[in-house]
Every structure is written in C-alpha cells, then in structure tokens.
Amino acid sequence: MRANTIEYLAPAVFDDLIEVYVRVERIGRTSVTFELAAYRARDDELMVSATQTLVLVDLEERKAVPIPDTYREAIRAFEGEPLEA
C-alpha cells in the first residue's frame, strides 16, 4: 500500500445495513488508485469516503513492476472510461 486516506462523516450503529462501493479511479504505470464510499442503506447517508493507492510489487525483487495490460483492459471494460494518468 502506497497511500490511504479516509474521511469519517457519520456513525454506524449495530444492525445498520451498509452499502459499500469500490471503483478504480486511476491506473498508473505501477499503481492503482481505488475510490471507496460507504452509505447507510436506510437513509442513503454517506458515512465514509476513502481513496487507497496500491503498488504492484515483484516480491522476489522487492521492486515496483508495471500493471499488466490484461488487468488494464479488464478494468477499462468494466469502468467504461479512461483511467490512465
């Protein structure tokens, strides 16, 4: 994990049904940034928003490696928009 930001906007209580959404915001050369949001289902209130950037690392070399084209293509097909920065 390269970076993580979280903003807590509203509390949850026991038995709250929470809907969580995750999407790819950006794909860089070696990293992917995700955008996350959690809403309370009963009133659709945004409770938490976050971004998280992960870097693909070769575990043996312990170095960042490029994101594979197959991953880029799958995400691009799902998200339906340009994600490269």
C-alpha positions as CSV (number, residue, x, y, z in Angstrom):
1,M,0.0,0.0,0.0
2,R,1.4,3.4,-1.0
3,A,-1.3,5.7,0.4
4,N,-4.6,5.6,2.2
5,T,-7.0,8.5,3.0
6,I,-10.2,8.1,4.9
7,E,-12.8,10.6,5.9
8,Y,-15.4,9.5,8.5
9,L,-18.6,11.5,8.0
10,A,-21.4,9.8,10.0
11,P,-21.6,7.0,12.6
12,A,-22.9,3.5,12.2
13,V,-24.8,1.6,14.8
14,F,-25.3,-2.1,15.4
15,D,-27.6,-3.7,12.8
16,D,-27.2,-0.8,10.3
17,L,-27.2,-2.1,6.7
18,I,-24.3,-0.5,4.9
19,E,-23.7,-0.4,1.2
20,V,-20.1,-0.2,0.1
21,Y,-18.9,0.9,-3.3
22,V,-15.5,0.5,-4.8
23,R,-14.2,1.7,-8.2
24,V,-10.9,2.2,-9.9
25,E,-10.2,5.9,-10.0
26,R,-6.8,5.8,-11.7
27,I,-4.3,3.3,-13.2
28,G,-0.7,4.5,-13.3
29,R,2.3,2.7,-14.6
30,T,2.8,0.6,-11.4
31,S,0.0,1.6,-9.2
32,V,-3.8,1.6,-9.0
33,T,-5.9,4.1,-7.0
34,F,-9.3,3.0,-5.7
35,E,-12.2,5.2,-4.6
36,L,-14.4,3.8,-1.9
37,A,-17.7,5.0,-0.3
38,A,-19.9,3.5,2.4
39,Y,-23.6,4.6,2.7
40,R,-26.2,3.8,5.4
41,A,-28.9,2.0,3.4
42,R,-32.0,3.3,5.4
43,D,-31.3,6.9,4.6
44,D,-28.6,6.8,1.9
45,E,-26.3,8.9,4.1
46,L,-22.6,8.9,3.1
47,M,-20.8,7.6,6.1
48,V,-17.2,7.1,4.9
49,S,-15.2,8.1,1.8
50,A,-11.7,6.9,1.1
51,T,-9.0,6.5,-1.5
52,Q,-6.3,3.9,-1.5
53,T,-3.3,3.6,-3.8
54,L,-1.7,0.2,-4.2
55,V,1.6,-0.6,-6.0
56,L,2.2,-3.8,-7.8
57,V,5.5,-5.3,-6.4
58,D,7.6,-8.2,-7.5
59,L,8.0,-10.0,-4.2
60,E,11.4,-11.6,-5.0
61,E,13.0,-8.4,-6.4
62,R,11.1,-6.1,-4.0
63,K,10.6,-3.6,-6.8
64,A,7.5,-2.0,-8.4
65,V,6.5,-3.6,-11.7
66,P,4.2,-2.4,-14.4
67,I,0.5,-3.2,-14.2
68,P,-0.3,-5.9,-16.8
69,D,-2.2,-4.9,-19.9
70,T,-4.8,-7.7,-19.2
71,Y,-5.7,-6.0,-15.9
72,R,-5.9,-2.6,-17.5
73,E,-8.2,-3.9,-20.3
74,A,-10.5,-5.7,-17.8
75,I,-10.8,-2.6,-15.6
76,R,-11.3,-0.3,-18.6
77,A,-14.0,-2.5,-20.0
78,F,-15.8,-2.5,-16.6
79,E,-15.4,1.2,-15.8
80,G,-16.0,2.3,-19.3
81,E,-13.8,5.4,-19.2
82,P,-10.1,6.4,-19.5
83,L,-8.3,5.7,-16.2
84,E,-4.7,6.3,-17.2
85,A,-2.9,9.3,-15.7
